[in-house]
Amino acid sequence: MKLLIVFLSVMIFASLGAGQSSTTSTRLTPTEIDAIGPIVAGAGTSGLSGIRTRILTGDPTRAGLYTIQLTIPANTTIQSHTHPDDRVATVISGTWSIGYGTVFDEKKLKELKPGSFYTEPSGEPHFARTGKKAVVIQITGYGPTGTEYTVKEK
């Protein structure tokens, strides 16, 4: 039984690392993160102009673990959308209001302050909004990721 548990543990850890980039360890201070050149929007974001993405590890467009940091401008509303991968996120700064559902519904928003955590399950529609200040969040998922809005623009 112990041998089976050890074998399964090794297989799980091996599969988790299989899709990662060749860099196996990363240590970044806030100053080093700020020095990473942001790109506009990027894979796994809402695609709205003004959002800046920093890729902290991995590649969100490829199979494997990734972490991105998003800076979302003040007074931004993100309509309901989904992602193909399970994702977890932490609010770094600002107040991030997020809700779950197929259409934006202000009554379903929950305000998350810095240090808050939330999930974006694969295929589960969600929406968000910032307030009077910009928001920074960090999202980790297992790519490839993408974004599909639940209501198509006409």
Helices and strands as residue ranges (DSSP letters): H 2-18, H 30-35, E 39-40, E 52-57, E 64-72, E 77-82, E 87-93, E 96-100, G 106-108, E 110-112, E 117-120, E 126-130, E 135-143, E 148-149
